[in-house]
Amino acid sequence: MSEWPGDASVVSVEQAAQLEMSNRNWGKELRTAAAELVNRRLANRITLEEYAVLRSRAKADAGEHQRRAAVLASKHGRPPQFLMSTGQARPDCQPVSAPE
């Protein structure tokens, strides 16, 4: 798990960009680890009980990863549901302006 400041809402834009890049890299590591975990289970290298425990931890890490992505997205003024895995805004979704 990567380092995370206590309050990410007060970091500079440069720090937020660095945190976003770090979080994306962590997400890639989590996906790779999840695929390896499934492969280990399919090859019967771990028991179902071990798989369940490890999968539970992986889901908790994935939840934290998504939470961090949402915090960083709000720091940049864009909702996380409009982001692609690359961190770029999806071209088919445009943020809605707040009513005046």
C-alpha positions in Angstrom: 0.0 0.0 0.0 1.4 3.4 -0.9 2.0 6.3 1.4 -1.0 8.5 1.9 -1.3 11.9 3.7 -3.7 12.3 6.6 -5.7 14.9 4.7 -5.3 14.7 1.0 -7.6 17.7 0.5 -4.9 20.1 1.6 -2.0 18.9 -0.7 -0.7 21.0 -3.6 -1.7 20.3 -7.2 1.8 18.8 -7.8 1.5 16.6 -4.8 -2.0 15.5 -5.8 -0.7 14.6 -9.3 2.1 12.5 -7.7 -0.4 10.8 -5.4 -2.7 10.1 -8.4 0.1 8.5 -10.3 1.1 6.5 -7.3 -2.5 5.4 -6.7 -2.8 4.3 -10.4 0.4 2.3 -10.1 -0.9 0.7 -6.9 -4.2 -0.2 -8.7 -2.2 -2.0 -11.4 -0.3 -3.9 -8.7 -3.6 -4.8 -7.1 -5.1 -6.1 -10.4 -1.9 -8.1 -11.1 -2.0 -9.6 -7.6 -5.7 -10.5 -7.9 -5.1 -12.3 -11.2 -2.2 -14.2 -9.6 -4.4 -15.1 -6.7 -7.0 -16.6 -9.0 -4.4 -18.5 -10.9 -2.9 -19.9 -7.7 -6.4 -21.1 -6.6 -7.2 -22.6 -10.0 -3.9 -24.5 -9.9 -4.8 -25.7 -6.5 -1.7 -24.2 -5.0 -3.8 -22.7 -2.2 -6.8 -24.0 -0.3 -10.3 -22.4 -0.7 -9.9 -21.1 2.9 -6.6 -19.4 2.1 -8.1 -18.0 -1.1 -11.1 -16.6 0.8 -8.9 -14.8 3.3 -6.5 -13.4 0.7 -9.4 -12.3 -1.5 -11.0 -10.5 1.4 -7.8 -8.6 2.0 -7.6 -7.8 -1.7 -11.2 -6.5 -1.8 -10.4 -4.2 1.2 -7.3 -2.9 -0.6 -9.3 -2.3 -3.8 -11.9 -0.4 -1.8 -9.2 1.8 -0.3 -7.7 2.3 -3.8 -11.1 3.5 -5.1 -11.6 5.8 -2.1 -8.3 7.4 -2.7 -9.1 7.8 -6.4 -12.4 9.5 -5.5 -10.6 11.9 -3.1 -8.0 12.8 -5.7 -10.7 13.2 -8.4 -12.6 15.6 -6.2 -9.3 17.5 -5.6 -9.1 18.1 -9.3 -12.8 19.1 -9.6 -14.0 16.1 -11.5 -16.2 13.2 -10.3 -14.5 9.8 -10.3 -17.2 8.1 -12.3 -16.1 10.2 -15.3 -12.6 8.8 -15.2 -11.1 6.0 -17.3 -8.5 3.7 -15.9 -5.8 6.0 -17.4 -7.0 8.8 -15.2 -8.3 10.7 -18.3 -11.9 11.9 -18.5 -14.1 9.6 -20.6 -15.0 11.4 -23.9 -18.6 10.2 -23.7 -19.2 11.7 -20.2 -19.2 15.4 -19.5 -19.4 16.7 -15.9 -22.6 18.4 -15.1 -22.5 22.0 -13.9 -24.0 22.9 -10.5 -27.3 24.7 -10.8 -27.1 28.4 -10.3 
